[in-house]
Structure formats: structure tokens, C-alpha cells
Amino acid sequence: MSLLQQGEIPADSSAGLPVHSHHVLCHNAVQMSEDVSRLAKEAKPPLVWFGIGASAVDDIGYTAAATLRSLYAILLEQGIRLIFFEVSDEVYAQNVRG
């Protein structure tokens, strides 16, 4: 089952900036990546930003981090900026590249 149902744009979004709050990022990063990629391709009007709320994420594993980096690159190629918000200080410190 898709984390974002067919044709569904998250409720807390505005034109050009869908926002998705995700608490199962680590376990379902591949599925989320596929869903976000699909939404980005189908969005009308075209997206400029895509935001992911990560307040409930307490860890991002190696595979999930690699998947998110890949998603970032895919969206960037489409002119879409991927942003994460409400990231805990601990998760940020573990995943920031210096």
C-alpha cells in the first residue's frame, strides 16, 4: 500500500509546496521516495518545493539516508527543492554533511 494514496496531495500544502509529515521514514524510505517522485511528476501546477516534516523521526538508517539523497537529486533535476523541517537536533547532527 502506498504511503500517499493515488492522487492524494497532503492536506497541509499550498500551491507549489506540498508538505508531508512522516513518522515512518526509516522503515519506508523507499516507498516514500517512490510516492514523492510520483507526486512531483503529476503535480499541477508544477512543484517548486517539497517539504517533509520529521518531528517524529528519531533515527535515519544508512539505507534510508541513501534513499533520501537519491530523492533529493531526482527532485533537484526537476527543479524541485526538497526540504526537511522539524528535524531533531540529534537526527540533524547524525546526518549533516560537513
N, C-alpha and C positions, 0 to 999 in steps of 0.2 A: 504494500500500500504506500502510496506517495505521501510524503510529509506535507506537501502542499497539493491539494486536490486539483484536478484538471480545471484550468480557467480561474482558479482562485488567486486573488491578489490579497495579501494580508490586510486586515481591517485597519490597522494603524498606518496607512500610507497616504501619500499625496502624489499628485502628478509628478512623475519623474523620480520619486524617491519611495519605493516600496520598503517597508520595514518589517523584518521578521524576527520575532523573539524566539530563541532556540535554546532549549534546555537539554537536548539530547545530541548536542553537536559531536561529541566524541564517538558515540556509538553509531551515528547515522550520517556521518560527514559525506560519504559518497552519494547517498540518496539525496541529501540536502543539496549537494553540488549539482546533481542532475536536475532537480526541481528548479533551482535558481537559474541555471542555464536555460531551461525551457521557458521560464517566465520572462527572462531577459529577451529572448528571441521573439516572443509573442506579444510583448508589451506595446500597447497603443495608448498614448504617444510613447515613443522610444524612451528608454530609461537613460538617466544621466548618473544616478547614484543607486546603490542598493545597500541598505543598512541591515545589519544583524545585531540584535540585542543579545548580549551574552551574560547577563547578570546571574543566571543560574549555572553557568559553566564553571566548574572548579578545576578542570584539567583538560588539556588538549594533547592527545597522544601523538606519537610520531606520524602514523598514517593519516590521522585527521589533519594534522598541520600540513603535511604534503598535499593533501587533497584541497585544503583551503588556499594554499599558494597557487596551485593549478587553477582553481576557480578564479582567483584574483587576476591571473594572467589572461584567462579566457575572456573575462568581462572587460578588462582593460583594452584588449584588442577590439572590442565592440564599442569602445568609448564610454564604458560604464565604470564608475569608481565604486569599489567595494569598501564599505566602512564597517567597523565593529564598534559598538558602544556599550557602555555599562560593563566593561571588562574589569574584573577584579585586579587589584594590584599584583597579586600573586601570579595569576594566569598571564598577565601582561609581562611580568619580569621573566617568566619561564619561556616566553615565545618571542620577545622582541629581539630583533637583529641589530647588533651594534656596529 
